[in-house]
Amino acid sequence: MGELILVLGGARSGKTSYAQRLAHELGGDKVLFVATAEGRDGEMQERIAAHRRSRPSAWRTLEAPRQAGQAIVQSVDGAAVVLVDCLTLLVSNSIMPLGDEPDAGAAEAAVRAEVEQLLAAQRHMDATFIIVSNEVGLGLVPPYPLGRVYRDLLGLANQIIAAQAQRVYWMVAGIGVDIKALQEVLADRRRDGM
């Protein structure tokens, strides 16, 4: 089983760039880039095109807006690193088919299934997994039911992935802070009575 790394932060915090640098350091050209976005409008299509231009041409790309774990298992083929960009959209893609006011239980089940597929794929492979996700719990409470369900379930998905990850980077203005390593340092200081 390879290492699991979560790169977490707000919008435009530098998550993708940081994750791509890390993937290149760890895997060179042997990276499977798992894209979860769907180009449903012109703006999103341009964002997808910009993301494509930003990554090395030697990397393989897998478009997997749903059931990403299963798709990865079928496509990993020699990759040293699997970079999933991003969990944010994977969660959204899981709950959007449930409508504007989704049943919270059904939405949670859909998200948990998607996350478990990712973790199962990671546990059964030698590749390092880097998962990019947004932290949406620091902003305003969404004024509509779908937004609140989405915010809550993305937070849950982030927690599940972070609990399993060996490294969790919190991105601030393009700077990644390894919060699991920081947590260990603080725990050591508490044990040492500092």
Buried (B, 14 or more C-beta within 10 A) or exposed (E): EBBBBBBBBBEEBBBBBBBBEBBBEBBEEBBBBBBBBBEEEEEEEEEBEEBEEEBEEEBBBBBBBBBBBBBBEEBBEEBBBBBBBBBBBBBBBBBBEBEEEBEBEEBBEBBBEBBEBBBBBBEEBEBBBBBBBBBBEEEEEBEEEBBEBBBBBBBBBBEBBBEBBEBBBBBEEEEBEBBBEEEEEEEEEEEEEE
